[in-house]
Each structure stands twice: as C-alpha cells, then as structure tokens.
C-alpha cells in the first residue's frame, strides 16, 4: 500500500491491482480510495512514517498530525505559530510518552477484557522547518500541554527569508549587517553568535505592496542592493534598486 498527499488536504490510497477483466498489470498500484484529512482543505506538504506505527502529515497551515495506519488521528500539533511546513526529521532516540504522569490507557472488548494496554501517544523528539526558514524542536509532551504558551516548541534557528544582497561589517563592534533581497536587515554578532540582535524584516515590508514582486520588476519594485556603515558606525546606509539610499 502507498499514499499520496494532495493540495486539497486529501490522502490518496494506492494498492496492488486485482487485474479485473484484464485491467492493469501485476504489481501495478491503483487508486482504491480517497481519505479527506484536512477539513480546511490545507495542502499536505509532508508525508512520512515513523516508529513503524504512525503516518505523519505536515500541512501548509503549519499543523502536524499523526495518524495510525487506519488513518485515524492519534496526535496533533496545531498551535505552533509555524507557516507552511517544509520538512520534518525525527531523532533516533527511543519514543518518549506524551503522558509524563505515566498513566496507562486500556482498551477493552465488548466482554470487558483488556485487548490493548499502553501509555498513550509516544514519539521521539523531532525538528520541523517552515517556509519562513524557522527550525523548531518539538517533543511528544507538547501534545498533552493545555496552556498555549507551552505548545510552541523550542526554536532552534531563525533563518533568512530571501537572498542575501549585501553585507557590511561594523567598524568598531563585532556586528555584521545583512541586507536581503526582500528588504530585510539583520544585525548579527559574529563573536557571540546566537540569535540576531535585530531582525526587522516585517518593518521594511509593512505597507509595501511592491514586496510581493520578488524579482523587483514592474512599477515600484525595489529591493536592497548594497549596504555600508558610516566611519563611526552610528548609521547604516542601504542602497535600493530604484536609486534611493
């Protein structure tokens, strides 16, 4: 059996052809059913299996959901403040239970006999990247959290959202200024490293409809082309493609 995610949020399930009435070839997989997964029609960007137990879906609305192989949802991570999910990678460590209290869940049949006994959802720690170049680490315990502030995961890295068009080194401090094609400026301490000192991406784009044209073409399409600090380092001058500094 194989599955395919669609841009409408559905799952296409494929299986071997039954070669009925001469249709199909041996071992050829044919579409046997369509399973709607995302009620809001959010495209499915990532599909993978983990622990030989779960099908993991990363979606364009920034959500991640775990399903069993009968396509029933087992766990979901939906308040992460991510944009479009682009990649998911699991560690090779043993799965960790989401229920840190160690409570057990029992499934019984119609006679009251226990047929399954487990500690609930469990998975290894995993990394997620989105199309805003954010890398975030998630743990299974987040699934059981109630407070929204504790369901965000741990940010590993803030990446750059576009091409780097210009860099400038501060004359007196260990600061590197990075100007991007889509009009952002990032200040980074190249000795202390760590997170950027300032990342004012949204400030430069606010109210600028021309930023939608990433190639800078057409009327009003400006992007940064060069950057330099003044001799004392108290100002940063940035040149734009339309001749404005």
Order of alpha helices (4+ residues) and beta strands (2+ residues): beta-beta-beta-beta-beta-beta-beta-beta-beta-beta-beta-beta-beta-beta-beta-beta-beta-beta-beta-alpha-beta-beta
